[in-house]
Amino acid sequence: MILPMSSDPPQFILLFLDGVGLGDRHPDNPLTNPDHTPFLSQLLGSPLVNDLGIYQPTLLAKPIDARLGVPGLPQSATGQTTLYTGINAAQFRGRHQSGFANGSLRQLIANHSLFKQVMALGGTVTLANLYSPAYFEAIAQRRIRYAVGTLVNLTAQLPFRMQSEYEQGQAISWDITGERARARGFTSPPITPGEAGRRLASLGACHTFTLFECFLPDYAGHQQQWPNAIAVLKRVDQFVESLVENLSPDVTLVITSDHGNLEDLTTKRHTLNPVPLIAIGPQAHRFDAAKDLTAIAPSIMQTLK
Ligand SMILES: [Zn+2]
C-alpha cells in the first residue's frame, strides 16, 4: 500500500483492542489462521503472530511487551493507563491491576493522559465511543467503576458521545456494530463493521488525536469459545479494512492492546504474550523503536511537538 506523503500536521487514531496478544503459530491460537483476519493478514503478509516484523515508512507491525517488568499476568487498568499516559503504571502500582482505575491511577491519568498532553499543545482530541445514561447511572449507584478510557475523557473535561451523536454517525459502540448496546436497551439499529470504520475514519480526520476502544476480543478470550473468537476477529478485521480504506492522508492509525488473551484459547486468563503494535499511515515509522506499552504515548507526542 502506498500512501501519499503530506506536510500537514500529523493526526492519529488509536484503535485499542482489549486482550489481543501475539502468540506462536499454533492450532489453539485463532489468530494463526489468516482466514480469520483476511484484510490484516494480507496487508501485513503474515497472520497476527509473534514473529511479526514490518518496518516500512508508512506501515509498521511488531510485537511489544505488555509485562512491563512486573511479575504476574498483565491486566487492563495498569496496561491501559500505561498506553494512554506513557508511564509504566504497573511499576508505579507495584503490580498489574485489573478492571478499573481508581485512586492513584486516576491521578496519573488526570495529570498525564494523552488527551491532556495533546490539548496542552493546542491539538484537539476525542473519544469516539458511544456512552449511555445507563452507564453513568450505574457509576452513580457504585455498581460499576470508571474504565481507564472513560477517565481519560472525563479528566480532560470533554463531553461523551451519546445516542444523539450515534444517530448522526458520530459515535461507535465498543462492540463495533452496536448489537451489544441494543441488548442493554439502546434503541438505534446496529451498523455494519464497514459503517463503523467509516465513522471512525471521519472522526479521525477532524481531530489531532482520536481514541476508540473495542473490548470484544478480551470478552471472547475469557469465554474460550472458538465460534465467538472467530466472529470477533472477522468483525474487527472488517472494521479495520473500512477504517484503512477511508483514512485521511494525514492520519496515522495505531492499533494496539493492553495484554494477551484471545490468542490462547486453552486458558480463560490473560497471557504473558507480547501485544501487536500496528501503525498505518505517514507517521508509522515513528514507532520503529517502540518496545513496550510505555512507548505509544511518547511516540505520538514526539511527532506533534
Ligand atoms: Zn480481561
py3Dmol code that shows the C-alpha trace and the ligand (Angstrom):
import py3Dmol

protein = """\
ATOM      1  CA  MET A   1       0.000   0.000   0.000  1.00  0.00           C
ATOM      2  CA  ILE A   2       1.337   3.434  -0.923  1.00  0.00           C
ATOM      3  CA  LEU A   3       0.023   6.406   0.992  1.00  0.00           C
ATOM      4  CA  PRO A   4       0.643   9.947  -0.204  1.00  0.00           C
ATOM      5  CA  MET A   5       3.191  11.818   1.916  1.00  0.00           C
ATOM      6  CA  SER A   6       1.972  15.095   3.368  1.00  0.00           C
ATOM      7  CA  SER A   7       3.377  18.144   5.136  1.00  0.00           C
ATOM      8  CA  ASP A   8       0.147  18.930   7.031  1.00  0.00           C
ATOM      9  CA  PRO A   9       0.133  18.484  10.833  1.00  0.00           C
ATOM     10  CA  PRO A  10       0.105  14.806  11.822  1.00  0.00           C
ATOM     11  CA  GLN A  11      -3.083  13.257  13.206  1.00  0.00           C
ATOM     12  CA  PHE A  12      -3.609   9.945  14.956  1.00  0.00           C
ATOM     13  CA  ILE A  13      -6.353   7.427  15.527  1.00  0.00           C
ATOM     14  CA  LEU A  14      -5.603   4.982  18.332  1.00  0.00           C
ATOM     15  CA  LEU A  15      -7.645   1.805  17.972  1.00  0.00           C
ATOM     16  CA  PHE A  16      -7.393  -0.024  21.258  1.00  0.00           C
ATOM     17  CA  LEU A  17      -8.253  -3.735  21.124  1.00  0.00           C
ATOM     18  CA  ASP A  18      -8.579  -5.241  24.591  1.00  0.00           C
ATOM     19  CA  GLY A  19      -6.955  -8.635  25.111  1.00  0.00           C
ATOM     20  CA  VAL A  20      -5.121  -9.363  21.865  1.00  0.00           C
ATOM     21  CA  GLY A  21      -1.657 -10.890  22.178  1.00  0.00           C
ATOM     22  CA  LEU A  22       0.738 -12.266  19.611  1.00  0.00           C
ATOM     23  CA  GLY A  23       1.331 -15.952  20.245  1.00  0.00           C
ATOM     24  CA  ASP A  24       3.012 -18.829  18.438  1.00  0.00           C
ATOM     25  CA  ARG A  25       1.584 -20.287  15.248  1.00  0.00           C
ATOM     26  CA  HIS A  26      -0.479 -22.957  16.965  1.00  0.00           C
ATOM     27  CA  PRO A  27      -3.850 -24.685  16.474  1.00  0.00           C
ATOM     28  CA  ASP A  28      -5.086 -23.227  19.790  1.00  0.00           C
ATOM     29  CA  ASN A  29      -4.372 -19.703  18.515  1.00  0.00           C
ATOM     30  CA  PRO A  30      -7.278 -18.362  16.403  1.00  0.00           C
ATOM     31  CA  LEU A  31      -5.023 -15.604  15.067  1.00  0.00           C
ATOM     32  CA  THR A  32      -2.844 -18.179  13.300  1.00  0.00           C
ATOM     33  CA  ASN A  33      -5.408 -18.734  10.541  1.00  0.00           C
ATOM     34  CA  PRO A  34      -5.286 -15.828   8.039  1.00  0.00           C
ATOM     35  CA  ASP A  35      -8.910 -16.559   7.070  1.00  0.00           C
ATOM     36  CA  HIS A  36      -9.956 -15.115  10.445  1.00  0.00           C
ATOM     37  CA  THR A  37      -8.272 -11.753   9.690  1.00  0.00           C
ATOM     38  CA  PRO A  38      -8.140 -11.693   5.877  1.00  0.00           C
ATOM     39  CA  PHE A  39      -7.567  -7.952   5.442  1.00  0.00           C
ATOM     40  CA  LEU A  40      -4.852  -7.546   8.064  1.00  0.00           C
ATOM     41  CA  SER A  41      -3.126 -10.802   7.136  1.00  0.00           C
ATOM     42  CA  GLN A  42      -2.923  -9.720   3.515  1.00  0.00           C
ATOM     43  CA  LEU A  43      -1.818  -6.180   4.351  1.00  0.00           C
ATOM     44  CA  LEU A  44       0.935  -7.455   6.665  1.00  0.00           C
ATOM     45  CA  GLY A  45       1.797 -10.505   4.583  1.00  0.00           C
ATOM     46  CA  SER A  46       1.517 -12.547   7.773  1.00  0.00           C
ATOM     47  CA  PRO A  47      -1.082 -13.628  10.296  1.00  0.00           C
ATOM     48  CA  LEU A  48      -1.009 -11.823  13.659  1.00  0.00           C
ATOM     49  CA  VAL A  49       1.600 -13.967  15.402  1.00  0.00           C
ATOM     50  CA  ASN A  50       4.729 -13.293  17.436  1.00  0.00           C
ATOM     51  CA  ASP A  51       7.232 -13.241  14.540  1.00  0.00           C
ATOM     52  CA  LEU A  52       5.522 -10.204  13.009  1.00  0.00           C
ATOM     53  CA  GLY A  53       8.097  -7.631  11.883  1.00  0.00           C
ATOM     54  CA  ILE A  54       7.355  -4.972   9.266  1.00  0.00           C
ATOM     55  CA  TYR A  55       9.300  -1.703   9.231  1.00  0.00           C
ATOM     56  CA  GLN A  56       8.258   0.420   6.263  1.00  0.00           C
ATOM     57  CA  PRO A  57       7.846   4.227   6.268  1.00  0.00           C
ATOM     58  CA  THR A  58       4.042   4.004   6.222  1.00  0.00           C
ATOM     59  CA  LEU A  59       3.463   0.507   7.587  1.00  0.00           C
ATOM     60  CA  LEU A  60       4.829  -0.919  10.815  1.00  0.00           C
ATOM     61  CA  ALA A  61       3.880  -4.101  12.632  1.00  0.00           C
ATOM     62  CA  LYS A  62       5.719  -5.642  15.557  1.00  0.00           C
ATOM     63  CA  PRO A  63       5.203  -7.303  18.928  1.00  0.00           C
ATOM     64  CA  ILE A  64       5.663  -5.108  22.017  1.00  0.00           C
ATOM     65  CA  ASP A  65       5.989  -6.189  25.633  1.00  0.00           C
ATOM     66  CA  ALA A  66       2.962  -5.928  27.937  1.00  0.00           C
ATOM     67  CA  ARG A  67       4.597  -7.412  31.071  1.00  0.00           C
ATOM     68  CA  LEU A  68       6.272  -4.105  31.929  1.00  0.00           C
ATOM     69  CA  GLY A  69       8.912  -5.683  34.158  1.00  0.00           C
ATOM     70  CA  VAL A  70       6.352  -6.606  36.816  1.00  0.00           C
ATOM     71  CA  PRO A  71       5.660 -10.253  37.778  1.00  0.00           C
ATOM     72  CA  GLY A  72       2.243 -11.782  37.130  1.00  0.00           C
ATOM     73  CA  LEU A  73      -0.269 -11.642  34.317  1.00  0.00           C
ATOM     74  CA  PRO A  74      -0.729  -8.222  32.705  1.00  0.00           C
ATOM     75  CA  GLN A  75      -4.112  -6.618  33.447  1.00  0.00           C
ATOM     76  CA  SER A  76      -6.318  -3.933  31.945  1.00  0.00           C
ATOM     77  CA  ALA A  77      -6.226  -0.991  34.366  1.00  0.00           C
ATOM     78  CA  THR A  78      -2.445  -0.752  34.527  1.00  0.00           C
ATOM     79  CA  GLY A  79      -1.955  -1.750  30.863  1.00  0.00           C
ATOM     80  CA  GLN A  80      -4.409   0.829  29.525  1.00  0.00           C
ATOM     81  CA  THR A  81      -3.116   3.555  31.864  1.00  0.00           C
ATOM     82  CA  THR A  82       0.389   2.837  30.563  1.00  0.00           C
ATOM     83  CA  LEU A  83      -0.769   3.024  26.932  1.00  0.00           C
ATOM     84  CA  TYR A  84      -2.663   6.281  27.453  1.00  0.00           C
ATOM     85  CA  THR A  85      -0.037   8.076  29.584  1.00  0.00           C
ATOM     86  CA  GLY A  86       3.344   6.634  28.563  1.00  0.00           C
ATOM     87  CA  ILE A  87       4.066   5.968  32.256  1.00  0.00           C
ATOM     88  CA  ASN A  88       4.657   2.395  33.443  1.00  0.00           C
ATOM     89  CA  ALA A  89       1.543   2.112  35.626  1.00  0.00           C
ATOM     90  CA  ALA A  90       2.256  -1.494  36.644  1.00  0.00           C
ATOM     91  CA  GLN A  91       5.620  -0.439  38.060  1.00  0.00           C
ATOM     92  CA  PHE A  92       4.005   2.656  39.603  1.00  0.00           C
ATOM     93  CA  ARG A  93       1.433   0.448  41.402  1.00  0.00           C
ATOM     94  CA  GLY A  94       3.900  -2.373  42.055  1.00  0.00           C
ATOM     95  CA  ARG A  95       1.507  -4.879  40.456  1.00  0.00           C
ATOM     96  CA  HIS A  96      -0.750  -5.481  37.468  1.00  0.00           C
ATOM     97  CA  GLN A  97      -4.160  -4.043  38.373  1.00  0.00           C
ATOM     98  CA  SER A  98      -7.262  -5.400  36.664  1.00  0.00           C
ATOM     99  CA  GLY A  99     -10.504  -3.803  35.602  1.00  0.00           C
ATOM    100  CA  PHE A 100     -10.897  -0.247  36.679  1.00  0.00           C
ATOM    101  CA  ALA A 101      -8.703   2.680  37.542  1.00  0.00           C
ATOM    102  CA  ASN A 102      -9.146   4.478  40.807  1.00  0.00           C
ATOM    103  CA  GLY A 103      -7.060   6.279  43.416  1.00  0.00           C
ATOM    104  CA  SER A 104      -3.517   6.850  42.300  1.00  0.00           C
ATOM    105  CA  LEU A 105      -4.108   5.526  38.738  1.00  0.00           C
ATOM    106  CA  ARG A 106      -6.841   8.093  38.314  1.00  0.00           C
ATOM    107  CA  GLN A 107      -4.376  10.798  39.376  1.00  0.00           C
ATOM    108  CA  LEU A 108      -1.844   9.527  36.839  1.00  0.00           C
ATOM    109  CA  ILE A 109      -4.486   9.717  34.100  1.00  0.00           C
ATOM    110  CA  ALA A 110      -5.725  13.154  35.225  1.00  0.00           C
ATOM    111  CA  ASN A 111      -2.200  14.575  35.126  1.00  0.00           C
ATOM    112  CA  HIS A 112      -0.576  12.761  32.205  1.00  0.00           C
ATOM    113  CA  SER A 113      -3.144  11.371  29.758  1.00  0.00           C
ATOM    114  CA  LEU A 114      -2.544  11.655  26.022  1.00  0.00           C
ATOM    115  CA  PHE A 115      -5.695  13.789  25.853  1.00  0.00           C
ATOM    116  CA  LYS A 116      -4.167  16.276  28.295  1.00  0.00           C
ATOM    117  CA  GLN A 117      -0.806  16.152  26.533  1.00  0.00           C
ATOM    118  CA  VAL A 118      -2.267  16.763  23.062  1.00  0.00           C
ATOM    119  CA  MET A 119      -4.567  19.528  24.338  1.00  0.00           C
ATOM    120  CA  ALA A 120      -1.594  21.245  26.012  1.00  0.00           C
ATOM    121  CA  LEU A 121      -0.043  21.562  22.551  1.00  0.00           C
ATOM    122  CA  GLY A 122      -3.240  23.114  21.208  1.00  0.00           C
ATOM    123  CA  GLY A 123      -4.451  19.943  19.497  1.00  0.00           C
ATOM    124  CA  THR A 124      -7.972  18.567  19.520  1.00  0.00           C
ATOM    125  CA  VAL A 125      -8.879  15.151  20.935  1.00  0.00           C
ATOM    126  CA  THR A 126     -11.948  12.960  21.095  1.00  0.00           C
ATOM    127  CA  LEU A 127     -13.182   9.656  22.424  1.00  0.00           C
ATOM    128  CA  ALA A 128     -15.200   8.011  19.629  1.00  0.00           C
ATOM    129  CA  ASN A 129     -17.008   5.511  21.889  1.00  0.00           C
ATOM    130  CA  LEU A 130     -20.759   5.623  22.450  1.00  0.00           C
ATOM    131  CA  TYR A 131     -21.909   6.128  26.063  1.00  0.00           C
ATOM    132  CA  SER A 132     -25.364   5.735  27.599  1.00  0.00           C
ATOM    133  CA  PRO A 133     -27.207   7.352  30.511  1.00  0.00           C
ATOM    134  CA  ALA A 134     -27.459   3.822  32.000  1.00  0.00           C
ATOM    135  CA  TYR A 135     -23.663   3.666  32.228  1.00  0.00           C
ATOM    136  CA  PHE A 136     -23.437   6.885  34.218  1.00  0.00           C
ATOM    137  CA  GLU A 137     -26.375   5.804  36.424  1.00  0.00           C
ATOM    138  CA  ALA A 138     -24.524   2.589  37.230  1.00  0.00           C
ATOM    139  CA  ILE A 139     -21.445   4.646  38.115  1.00  0.00           C
ATOM    140  CA  ALA A 140     -23.519   6.945  40.336  1.00  0.00           C
ATOM    141  CA  GLN A 141     -25.023   3.913  42.093  1.00  0.00           C
ATOM    142  CA  ARG A 142     -21.498   2.470  42.508  1.00  0.00           C
ATOM    143  CA  ARG A 143     -22.485  -0.708  40.657  1.00  0.00           C
ATOM    144  CA  ILE A 144     -19.537  -0.197  38.292  1.00  0.00           C
ATOM    145  CA  ARG A 145     -16.424   1.946  38.303  1.00  0.00           C
ATOM    146  CA  TYR A 146     -14.830   4.032  35.612  1.00  0.00           C
ATOM    147  CA  ALA A 147     -12.736   2.319  32.967  1.00  0.00           C
ATOM    148  CA  VAL A 148      -9.419   3.915  32.050  1.00  0.00           C
ATOM    149  CA  GLY A 149     -10.563   5.301  28.695  1.00  0.00           C
ATOM    150  CA  THR A 150     -13.609   6.872  30.344  1.00  0.00           C
ATOM    151  CA  LEU A 151     -11.337   8.591  32.868  1.00  0.00           C
ATOM    152  CA  VAL A 152      -9.098   9.869  30.058  1.00  0.00           C
ATOM    153  CA  ASN A 153     -12.107  11.710  28.616  1.00  0.00           C
ATOM    154  CA  LEU A 154     -13.638  12.683  31.968  1.00  0.00           C
ATOM    155  CA  THR A 155     -10.444  14.145  33.440  1.00  0.00           C
ATOM    156  CA  ALA A 156      -9.908  16.143  30.232  1.00  0.00           C
ATOM    157  CA  GLN A 157     -13.399  17.584  30.905  1.00  0.00           C
ATOM    158  CA  LEU A 158     -14.655  16.580  27.481  1.00  0.00           C
ATOM    159  CA  PRO A 159     -18.220  15.574  26.576  1.00  0.00           C
ATOM    160  CA  PHE A 160     -19.118  11.942  25.935  1.00  0.00           C
ATOM    161  CA  ARG A 161     -20.746  10.788  22.700  1.00  0.00           C
ATOM    162  CA  MET A 162     -24.319   9.712  23.386  1.00  0.00           C
ATOM    163  CA  GLN A 163     -27.206   8.313  21.337  1.00  0.00           C
ATOM    164  CA  SER A 164     -27.823  11.657  19.554  1.00  0.00           C
ATOM    165  CA  GLU A 165     -24.238  11.628  18.232  1.00  0.00           C
ATOM    166  CA  TYR A 166     -24.620   7.957  17.357  1.00  0.00           C
ATOM    167  CA  GLU A 167     -27.693   8.706  15.255  1.00  0.00           C
ATOM    168  CA  GLN A 168     -25.696  11.377  13.401  1.00  0.00           C
ATOM    169  CA  GLY A 169     -22.992   8.839  12.579  1.00  0.00           C
ATOM    170  CA  GLN A 170     -20.560  10.345  15.098  1.00  0.00           C
ATOM    171  CA  ALA A 171     -20.119   7.597  17.678  1.00  0.00           C
ATOM    172  CA  ILE A 172     -19.263   3.898  17.684  1.00  0.00           C
ATOM    173  CA  SER A 173     -20.286   1.256  20.207  1.00  0.00           C
ATOM    174  CA  TRP A 174     -17.465  -0.658  21.946  1.00  0.00           C
ATOM    175  CA  ASP A 175     -18.602  -3.813  20.098  1.00  0.00           C
ATOM    176  CA  ILE A 176     -18.280  -2.021  16.701  1.00  0.00           C
ATOM    177  CA  THR A 177     -21.795  -2.832  15.433  1.00  0.00           C
ATOM    178  CA  GLY A 178     -23.880  -1.715  18.426  1.00  0.00           C
ATOM    179  CA  GLU A 179     -25.573  -5.112  18.894  1.00  0.00           C
ATOM    180  CA  ARG A 180     -24.396  -5.404  22.492  1.00  0.00           C
ATOM    181  CA  ALA A 181     -25.634  -1.880  23.261  1.00  0.00           C
ATOM    182  CA  ARG A 182     -29.086  -2.887  21.927  1.00  0.00           C
ATOM    183  CA  ALA A 183     -29.139  -5.796  24.329  1.00  0.00           C
ATOM    184  CA  ARG A 184     -28.866  -3.173  27.093  1.00  0.00           C
ATOM    185  CA  GLY A 185     -31.838  -1.119  25.961  1.00  0.00           C
ATOM    186  CA  PHE A 186     -30.166   1.053  23.325  1.00  0.00           C
ATOM    187  CA  THR A 187     -32.697   1.648  20.560  1.00  0.00           C
ATOM    188  CA  SER A 188     -30.686   2.594  17.443  1.00  0.00           C
ATOM    189  CA  PRO A 189     -30.328  -0.141  14.803  1.00  0.00           C
ATOM    190  CA  PRO A 190     -26.953  -1.906  14.567  1.00  0.00           C
ATOM    191  CA  ILE A 191     -24.452  -0.757  11.946  1.00  0.00           C
ATOM    192  CA  THR A 192     -22.079  -2.800   9.803  1.00  0.00           C
ATOM    193  CA  PRO A 193     -18.354  -3.005  10.647  1.00  0.00           C
ATOM    194  CA  GLY A 194     -17.804  -1.113   7.380  1.00  0.00           C
ATOM    195  CA  GLU A 195     -20.008   1.762   8.545  1.00  0.00           C
ATOM    196  CA  ALA A 196     -18.236   1.773  11.922  1.00  0.00           C
ATOM    197  CA  GLY A 197     -14.876   2.031  10.122  1.00  0.00           C
ATOM    198  CA  ARG A 198     -16.103   4.982   8.051  1.00  0.00           C
ATOM    199  CA  ARG A 199     -17.342   6.694  11.223  1.00  0.00           C
ATOM    200  CA  LEU A 200     -14.009   6.347  12.983  1.00  0.00           C
ATOM    201  CA  ALA A 201     -12.087   7.491   9.890  1.00  0.00           C
ATOM    202  CA  SER A 202     -14.223  10.614   9.614  1.00  0.00           C
ATOM    203  CA  LEU A 203     -13.884  11.457  13.323  1.00  0.00           C
ATOM    204  CA  GLY A 204     -10.129  10.908  12.971  1.00  0.00           C
ATOM    205  CA  ALA A 205      -9.977  13.383  10.081  1.00  0.00           C
ATOM    206  CA  CYS A 206     -11.424  16.126  12.335  1.00  0.00           C
ATOM    207  CA  HIS A 207      -9.151  15.738  15.372  1.00  0.00           C
ATOM    208  CA  THR A 208      -5.460  15.671  16.211  1.00  0.00           C
ATOM    209  CA  PHE A 209      -5.982  12.534  18.293  1.00  0.00           C
ATOM    210  CA  THR A 210      -8.974  10.164  18.287  1.00  0.00           C
ATOM    211  CA  LEU A 211      -9.310   7.197  20.633  1.00  0.00           C
ATOM    212  CA  PHE A 212     -11.632   4.247  20.106  1.00  0.00           C
ATOM    213  CA  GLU A 213     -11.771   1.285  22.465  1.00  0.00           C
ATOM    214  CA  CYS A 214     -13.059  -2.162  21.477  1.00  0.00           C
ATOM    215  CA  PHE A 215     -13.407  -4.681  24.291  1.00  0.00           C
ATOM    216  CA  LEU A 216     -14.758  -7.617  22.258  1.00  0.00           C
ATOM    217  CA  PRO A 217     -11.513  -9.627  21.978  1.00  0.00           C
ATOM    218  CA  ASP A 218     -10.975  -9.749  25.756  1.00  0.00           C
ATOM    219  CA  TYR A 219     -14.538 -10.966  26.355  1.00  0.00           C
ATOM    220  CA  ALA A 220     -14.113 -13.617  23.656  1.00  0.00           C
ATOM    221  CA  GLY A 221     -10.803 -14.738  25.176  1.00  0.00           C
ATOM    222  CA  HIS A 222     -12.337 -15.130  28.631  1.00  0.00           C
ATOM    223  CA  GLN A 223     -15.211 -17.141  27.113  1.00  0.00           C
ATOM    224  CA  GLN A 224     -12.864 -19.573  25.332  1.00  0.00           C
ATOM    225  CA  GLN A 225     -15.402 -20.275  22.600  1.00  0.00           C
ATOM    226  CA  TRP A 226     -13.999 -20.806  19.115  1.00  0.00           C
ATOM    227  CA  PRO A 227     -17.040 -19.670  17.083  1.00  0.00           C
ATOM    228  CA  ASN A 228     -17.236 -16.410  19.027  1.00  0.00           C
ATOM    229  CA  ALA A 229     -13.458 -15.853  18.839  1.00  0.00           C
ATOM    230  CA  ILE A 230     -13.547 -16.255  15.054  1.00  0.00           C
ATOM    231  CA  ALA A 231     -16.613 -14.000  14.720  1.00  0.00           C
ATOM    232  CA  VAL A 232     -14.913 -11.295  16.791  1.00  0.00           C
ATOM    233  CA  LEU A 233     -11.716 -11.459  14.732  1.00  0.00           C
ATOM    234  CA  LYS A 234     -13.658 -11.220  11.468  1.00  0.00           C
ATOM    235  CA  ARG A 235     -15.675  -8.262  12.749  1.00  0.00           C
ATOM    236  CA  VAL A 236     -12.538  -6.415  13.893  1.00  0.00           C
ATOM    237  CA  ASP A 237     -10.820  -7.190  10.574  1.00  0.00           C
ATOM    238  CA  GLN A 238     -13.747  -5.815   8.513  1.00  0.00           C
ATOM    239  CA  PHE A 239     -13.810  -2.731  10.727  1.00  0.00           C
ATOM    240  CA  VAL A 240     -10.078  -2.143  10.241  1.00  0.00           C
ATOM    241  CA  GLU A 241     -10.375  -2.695   6.475  1.00  0.00           C
ATOM    242  CA  SER A 242     -13.021   0.013   6.181  1.00  0.00           C
ATOM    243  CA  LEU A 243     -11.079   2.301   8.515  1.00  0.00           C
ATOM    244  CA  VAL A 244      -7.891   1.969   6.454  1.00  0.00           C
ATOM    245  CA  GLU A 245      -9.739   2.453   3.158  1.00  0.00           C
ATOM    246  CA  ASN A 246     -11.280   5.673   4.454  1.00  0.00           C
ATOM    247  CA  LEU A 247      -8.264   7.005   6.358  1.00  0.00           C
ATOM    248  CA  SER A 248      -7.359  10.651   5.619  1.00  0.00           C
ATOM    249  CA  PRO A 249      -3.849  11.105   4.190  1.00  0.00           C
ATOM    250  CA  ASP A 250      -2.571  12.963   7.298  1.00  0.00           C
ATOM    251  CA  VAL A 251      -3.914  10.395   9.761  1.00  0.00           C
ATOM    252  CA  THR A 252      -1.817   7.558  11.102  1.00  0.00           C
ATOM    253  CA  LEU A 253      -3.804   4.650  12.511  1.00  0.00           C
ATOM    254  CA  VAL A 254      -2.225   2.936  15.524  1.00  0.00           C
ATOM    255  CA  ILE A 255      -3.625  -0.420  16.652  1.00  0.00           C
ATOM    256  CA  THR A 256      -2.524  -1.998  19.907  1.00  0.00           C
ATOM    257  CA  SER A 257      -3.666  -3.870  23.012  1.00  0.00           C
ATOM    258  CA  ASP A 258      -3.073  -3.979  26.773  1.00  0.00           C
ATOM    259  CA  HIS A 259      -2.373  -7.699  27.247  1.00  0.00           C
ATOM    260  CA  GLY A 260      -2.759 -11.072  25.588  1.00  0.00           C
ATOM    261  CA  ASN A 261      -5.856 -13.224  25.933  1.00  0.00           C
ATOM    262  CA  LEU A 262      -7.681 -14.152  22.704  1.00  0.00           C
ATOM    263  CA  GLU A 263      -4.584 -15.719  21.124  1.00  0.00           C
ATOM    264  CA  ASP A 264      -4.623 -18.619  23.603  1.00  0.00           C
ATOM    265  CA  LEU A 265      -7.994 -20.334  23.884  1.00  0.00           C
ATOM    266  CA  THR A 266      -6.574 -23.053  26.140  1.00  0.00           C
ATOM    267  CA  THR A 267      -6.918 -20.619  29.047  1.00  0.00           C
ATOM    268  CA  LYS A 268      -9.575 -18.121  30.027  1.00  0.00           C
ATOM    269  CA  ARG A 269      -6.957 -15.997  31.738  1.00  0.00           C
ATOM    270  CA  HIS A 270      -4.738 -13.327  30.251  1.00  0.00           C
ATOM    271  CA  THR A 271      -1.363 -14.363  28.836  1.00  0.00           C
ATOM    272  CA  LEU A 272       2.241 -13.221  29.111  1.00  0.00           C
ATOM    273  CA  ASN A 273       2.500 -12.796  25.334  1.00  0.00           C
ATOM    274  CA  PRO A 274       3.543  -9.540  23.677  1.00  0.00           C
ATOM    275  CA  VAL A 275       0.793  -7.468  22.046  1.00  0.00           C
ATOM    276  CA  PRO A 276       0.639  -6.136  18.488  1.00  0.00           C
ATOM    277  CA  LEU A 277       1.730  -2.642  17.570  1.00  0.00           C
ATOM    278  CA  ILE A 278       0.458  -1.869  14.083  1.00  0.00           C
ATOM    279  CA  ALA A 279       0.860   1.604  12.588  1.00  0.00           C
ATOM    280  CA  ILE A 280      -0.572   2.516   9.187  1.00  0.00           C
ATOM    281  CA  GLY A 281      -0.034   5.959   7.690  1.00  0.00           C
ATOM    282  CA  PRO A 282       2.553   8.720   7.249  1.00  0.00           C
ATOM    283  CA  GLN A 283       3.935   8.574  10.831  1.00  0.00           C
ATOM    284  CA  ALA A 284       4.150   4.760  11.072  1.00  0.00           C
ATOM    285  CA  HIS A 285       7.965   4.830  11.105  1.00  0.00           C
ATOM    286  CA  ARG A 286       7.891   6.901  14.319  1.00  0.00           C
ATOM    287  CA  PHE A 287       7.061   3.706  16.206  1.00  0.00           C
ATOM    288  CA  ASP A 288      10.157   1.820  14.979  1.00  0.00           C
ATOM    289  CA  ALA A 289      11.873   1.827  18.376  1.00  0.00           C
ATOM    290  CA  ALA A 290       8.784   1.031  20.497  1.00  0.00           C
ATOM    291  CA  LYS A 291       9.481  -1.898  22.811  1.00  0.00           C
ATOM    292  CA  ASP A 292       6.577  -1.922  25.242  1.00  0.00           C
ATOM    293  CA  LEU A 293       3.291  -0.242  26.192  1.00  0.00           C
ATOM    294  CA  THR A 294       5.092   2.852  27.529  1.00  0.00           C
ATOM    295  CA  ALA A 295       6.236   3.816  24.005  1.00  0.00           C
ATOM    296  CA  ILE A 296       2.901   4.617  22.351  1.00  0.00           C
ATOM    297  CA  ALA A 297       2.105   7.954  24.008  1.00  0.00           C
ATOM    298  CA  PRO A 298       5.620   9.498  23.710  1.00  0.00           C
ATOM    299  CA  SER A 299       5.941   8.319  20.091  1.00  0.00           C
ATOM    300  CA  ILE A 300       2.727  10.147  19.250  1.00  0.00           C
ATOM    301  CA  MET A 301       3.738  13.238  21.231  1.00  0.00           C
ATOM    302  CA  GLN A 302       7.151  13.466  19.555  1.00  0.00           C
ATOM    303  CA  THR A 303       5.532  13.871  16.139  1.00  0.00           C
ATOM    304  CA  LEU A 304       3.238  16.629  17.409  1.00  0.00           C
ATOM    305  CA  LYS A 305       5.918  18.788  19.047  1.00  0.00           C
TER     306      LYS A 305
END
"""
ligand_1 = """\
1
ZN
Zn -9.560 -9.489 30.572
"""
view = py3Dmol.view(width=600, height=400)
view.addModel(protein, "pdb")
view.setStyle({"model": 0}, {"cartoon": {"style": "trace"}})
view.addModel(ligand_1, "xyz")
view.setStyle({"model": 1}, {"stick": {}})
view.zoomTo()
view.show()
